[in-house]
């Protein structure tokens, strides 16, 4: 089983416009709503491509109830820790030319809620063959929250986080880090000795893969983009699924790149069609 820990879930609204003009009244031609956030997206895509996956996440307030209902309707196996802070809402505005994201930050957790998350993680970890840690950590958890979890984990850990959480987690040793080039540039000096595999995405440009002193460059397949939001999460889901299947890290990263491209073909963030993934994998690309 792949255990995905994502502590910043969101209720996602995607609004599509023929034309969006800031400062004016804009009427959406289509609106969709779904449970989202990096952890949710990773778990959903992994399930869509056939992985045995389980999500550990949070929910609070009326929007948290919507999120739980959405997870159940999508049949995403989940362990949801109920918290006091209201689940955030994020909105994506599409007009055919640009993608605008309106992102609400996650609320802080109480000490007792942090303890519940840690306890739930320890219990779920007993059945996991692989762990994915992804997304922003809520305030008051500490900059070393993921590092503490990594230190007590004896299965491969894949991580997609930023800032001090990333720097500290890597010091505890992780199997793979997925990050985009802009995020990596904003991170203080990263101890690469604590990372076995580093996958650096850069939009439609080649993905740089670093393993020890070796470097590989994998060019994503070209697609006609509908909505690229969530493509990094889809990539992580593909990598985790490939490793769960027993593929080599490079093969798993290639599957992840195909999933990221497939996500860009859909309106909903963190959503792929398995047929698209398989078709993109069959294309000739390096």
C-alpha positions as CSV (number, residue, x, y, z in Angstrom):
1,X,0.0,0.0,0.0
2,X,1.1,3.6,-0.7
3,X,0.5,5.9,2.2
4,X,-0.1,9.5,1.2
5,X,0.1,12.1,4.0
6,X,-1.3,15.5,2.9
7,X,-2.2,18.0,5.7
8,X,-3.4,20.9,3.6
9,X,-6.5,19.6,1.7
10,X,-8.8,22.0,0.0
11,X,-12.3,22.3,-1.4
12,X,-11.5,23.1,-5.0
13,X,-13.7,25.2,-7.2
14,X,-12.7,25.5,-10.9
15,X,-14.4,28.3,-12.9
16,X,-14.1,28.5,-16.6
17,X,-14.6,31.8,-18.5
18,X,-14.7,32.6,-22.2
19,X,-12.7,35.7,-21.2
20,X,-11.6,36.8,-17.7
21,X,-11.0,40.6,-17.1
22,X,-9.6,41.6,-13.7
23,X,-11.7,44.4,-12.2
24,X,-14.8,43.6,-14.2
25,X,-17.9,41.4,-13.7
26,X,-16.9,38.0,-15.1
27,X,-19.5,35.2,-15.6
28,X,-18.4,31.6,-15.5
29,X,-19.6,29.3,-18.3
30,X,-18.8,26.2,-16.3
31,X,-18.1,25.5,-12.6
32,X,-16.8,22.3,-11.0
33,X,-16.1,21.4,-7.3
34,X,-14.2,18.5,-5.9
35,X,-11.9,17.5,-2.9
36,X,-8.4,18.6,-3.7
37,X,-5.0,19.7,-2.3
38,X,-1.7,18.0,-3.0
39,X,-2.3,14.9,-0.8
40,X,-5.8,14.3,-2.2
41,X,-4.5,14.8,-5.8
42,X,-1.7,12.3,-5.4
43,X,-4.0,9.7,-3.8
44,X,-6.7,10.2,-6.5
45,X,-4.3,9.9,-9.4
46,X,-2.5,6.9,-7.9
47,X,-5.9,5.2,-7.5
48,X,-6.9,6.1,-11.1
49,X,-3.8,4.3,-12.5
50,X,-4.3,1.2,-10.4
51,X,-2.3,1.6,-7.2
52,X,-3.3,0.4,-3.7
53,X,-3.3,3.7,-2.0
54,X,-4.5,5.2,1.3
55,X,-4.8,8.9,2.1
56,X,-4.2,10.4,5.6
57,X,-5.6,13.9,5.7
58,X,-7.5,16.5,7.8
59,X,-11.1,17.9,7.6
60,X,-12.8,20.6,9.6
61,X,-16.1,22.6,9.4
62,X,-18.7,22.5,6.7
63,X,-16.2,22.5,3.9
64,X,-14.5,19.6,5.6
65,X,-17.8,17.7,5.4
66,X,-17.9,18.4,1.7
67,X,-14.3,17.1,1.4
68,X,-15.1,13.9,3.2
69,X,-18.2,13.3,1.1
70,X,-16.2,13.9,-2.1
71,X,-13.5,11.4,-1.0
72,X,-16.2,8.8,-0.3
73,X,-18.0,9.4,-3.6
74,X,-14.7,8.9,-5.4
75,X,-13.9,5.8,-3.3
76,X,-10.5,7.1,-2.3
77,X,-9.5,5.0,0.8
78,X,-8.9,7.6,3.5
79,X,-8.2,8.2,7.1
80,X,-9.5,11.6,8.0
81,X,-8.5,13.3,11.2
82,X,-11.2,15.8,12.3
83,X,-9.8,19.2,13.3
84,X,-11.2,22.5,14.5
85,X,-9.9,24.7,11.7
86,X,-12.2,25.0,8.7
87,X,-10.9,23.2,5.5
88,X,-9.7,25.8,3.1
89,X,-11.1,26.7,-0.2
90,X,-9.0,27.2,-3.4
91,X,-10.3,28.5,-6.7
92,X,-8.9,28.2,-10.2
93,X,-10.0,30.6,-12.9
94,X,-9.5,29.5,-16.5
95,X,-10.1,31.6,-19.6
96,X,-8.3,29.7,-22.3
97,X,-5.2,31.9,-22.2
98,X,-4.2,32.0,-18.5
99,X,-4.7,30.1,-15.3
100,X,-5.3,32.2,-12.1
101,X,-5.2,30.5,-8.7
102,X,-6.8,32.0,-5.6
103,X,-5.3,30.1,-2.7
104,X,-6.5,30.2,1.0
105,X,-3.9,29.1,3.6
106,X,-4.6,26.2,5.9
107,X,-5.5,27.0,9.5
108,X,-3.3,26.1,12.5
109,X,-3.6,22.8,14.4
110,X,-3.9,22.4,18.1
111,X,-1.3,20.3,19.9
112,X,-3.8,17.5,20.5
113,X,-4.6,17.5,16.8
114,X,-1.0,17.2,15.9
115,X,-0.7,14.3,18.2
116,X,-3.7,12.6,16.6
117,X,-2.1,13.0,13.2
118,X,1.2,11.5,14.4
119,X,-0.7,8.6,16.0
120,X,-2.8,7.9,12.8
121,X,0.4,8.0,10.7
122,X,2.1,5.5,12.9
123,X,-0.9,3.1,12.7
124,X,-1.3,3.4,8.9
125,X,2.5,3.0,8.4
126,X,2.3,-0.6,9.6
127,X,0.7,-1.6,6.2
128,X,2.6,0.8,4.0
129,X,5.3,-0.3,1.5
130,X,5.9,3.3,0.4
131,X,5.2,6.8,1.9
132,X,4.5,10.1,0.2
133,X,4.7,13.3,2.2
134,X,3.3,16.2,0.3
135,X,2.0,19.7,0.6
136,X,2.2,22.5,3.1
137,X,2.3,21.7,6.8
138,X,-0.2,23.7,8.9
139,X,1.1,26.3,11.3
140,X,2.2,25.2,14.8
141,X,3.4,21.8,13.6
142,X,7.0,22.9,13.6
143,X,9.5,23.2,10.8
144,X,10.8,19.7,11.5
145,X,7.4,17.9,11.4
146,X,8.1,15.9,8.3
147,X,11.7,15.3,9.5
148,X,10.4,13.6,12.6
149,X,8.1,11.4,10.6
150,X,10.9,10.5,8.2
151,X,13.3,9.6,11.0
152,X,10.8,6.9,12.3
153,X,9.9,5.5,8.9
154,X,11.6,2.3,7.6
155,X,10.1,2.2,4.1
156,X,11.1,4.5,1.2
157,X,9.8,8.1,1.6
158,X,9.0,10.3,-1.3
159,X,8.6,14.0,-0.6
160,X,7.1,17.0,-2.3
161,X,7.4,20.0,0.0
162,X,9.2,23.3,0.2
163,X,11.3,25.5,2.5
164,X,12.5,24.4,5.9
165,X,10.2,21.3,5.9
166,X,12.2,20.0,2.9
167,X,15.6,21.0,4.2
168,X,15.0,19.3,7.5
169,X,13.4,16.2,6.1
170,X,16.3,15.6,3.8
171,X,18.7,15.6,6.7
172,X,16.8,12.6,8.0
173,X,17.3,10.9,4.6
174,X,14.6,10.4,1.9
175,X,14.4,8.2,-1.1
176,X,13.1,10.7,-3.6
177,X,12.3,14.4,-3.8
178,X,10.0,15.8,-6.5
179,X,10.2,19.6,-6.9
180,X,9.9,22.2,-9.6
181,X,12.8,24.4,-10.6
182,X,11.3,27.6,-9.2
183,X,10.6,25.9,-5.8
184,X,14.2,24.5,-5.7
185,X,15.7,28.0,-6.4
186,X,13.8,29.3,-3.3
187,X,15.0,26.6,-1.0
188,X,18.1,27.2,1.3
189,X,21.1,25.0,0.6
190,X,19.8,21.4,0.2
191,X,21.8,18.5,1.5
192,X,21.7,16.3,-1.6
193,X,23.5,13.5,0.3
194,X,20.2,13.0,2.1
195,X,18.4,12.3,-1.2
196,X,18.8,9.2,-3.3
197,X,16.8,10.5,-6.2
198,X,16.0,14.1,-7.1
199,X,13.5,14.9,-9.8
200,X,13.3,18.5,-10.9
201,X,10.4,19.4,-13.2
202,X,10.3,22.6,-15.3
203,X,6.9,22.8,-17.0
204,X,7.1,21.5,-20.6
205,X,10.9,21.6,-20.4
206,X,13.0,18.5,-19.6
207,X,12.8,17.0,-16.1
208,X,16.3,16.8,-14.6
209,X,16.9,13.6,-12.6
210,X,19.9,13.4,-10.3
211,X,21.1,10.2,-8.6
212,X,24.5,10.5,-6.9
213,X,26.9,11.7,-9.6
214,X,24.6,10.7,-12.4
215,X,22.2,13.1,-14.2
216,X,19.4,12.2,-16.7
217,X,17.1,14.5,-18.7
218,X,13.7,13.3,-19.6
219,X,11.6,15.4,-22.0
220,X,7.9,15.4,-21.3
221,X,5.5,14.6,-24.2
222,X,3.9,17.6,-25.8
223,X,0.2,18.0,-25.1
224,X,-2.5,20.6,-25.7
225,X,-2.9,22.0,-22.2
226,X,-6.4,22.4,-20.7
227,X,-5.4,23.0,-17.1
228,X,-1.9,22.3,-15.7
229,X,-2.8,22.8,-12.1
230,X,-2.1,19.5,-10.2
231,X,0.4,18.2,-12.8
232,X,3.2,18.1,-10.2
233,X,0.9,16.0,-7.9
234,X,0.0,13.7,-10.8
235,X,3.7,13.3,-11.5
236,X,4.3,12.3,-7.8
237,X,1.4,9.8,-8.0
238,X,2.9,8.2,-11.1
239,X,6.4,7.9,-9.5
240,X,4.9,6.4,-6.4
241,X,2.8,3.9,-8.4
242,X,5.8,2.9,-10.5
243,X,7.9,2.2,-7.5
244,X,5.0,0.3,-5.8
245,X,4.8,-1.8,-9.0
246,X,8.5,-2.7,-8.7
247,X,9.7,-0.5,-11.6
248,X,13.1,1.1,-11.5
249,X,13.3,4.7,-10.3
250,X,13.8,6.0,-13.8
251,X,10.9,4.0,-15.2
252,X,8.8,5.3,-12.3
253,X,9.8,8.9,-13.0
254,X,8.9,8.3,-16.6
255,X,5.4,7.1,-15.6
256,X,5.2,10.2,-13.3
257,X,6.0,12.5,-16.2
258,X,3.3,10.8,-18.4
259,X,0.8,11.3,-15.5
260,X,1.7,15.0,-15.2
261,X,1.1,15.5,-18.9
262,X,-2.2,13.5,-18.7
263,X,-3.4,15.8,-15.9
264,X,-2.8,18.8,-18.1
265,X,-5.3,17.4,-20.6
266,X,-8.2,17.6,-18.0
267,X,-10.1,20.4,-16.5
268,X,-10.0,19.1,-12.9
269,X,-6.7,19.4,-11.0
270,X,-5.2,16.1,-9.9
271,X,-7.2,14.0,-12.3
272,X,-6.1,11.7,-15.2
273,X,-7.6,9.4,-17.6
274,X,-5.8,6.0,-17.6
275,X,-6.1,5.8,-21.4
276,X,-4.2,9.1,-21.8
277,X,-1.4,7.9,-19.5
278,X,-1.0,4.7,-21.5
279,X,-1.1,6.6,-24.8
280,X,1.5,9.1,-23.7
281,X,3.8,6.3,-22.4
282,X,3.8,4.7,-25.9
283,X,5.0,7.9,-27.5
284,X,8.6,8.3,-28.4
285,X,10.2,10.6,-25.9
286,X,13.4,10.6,-23.9
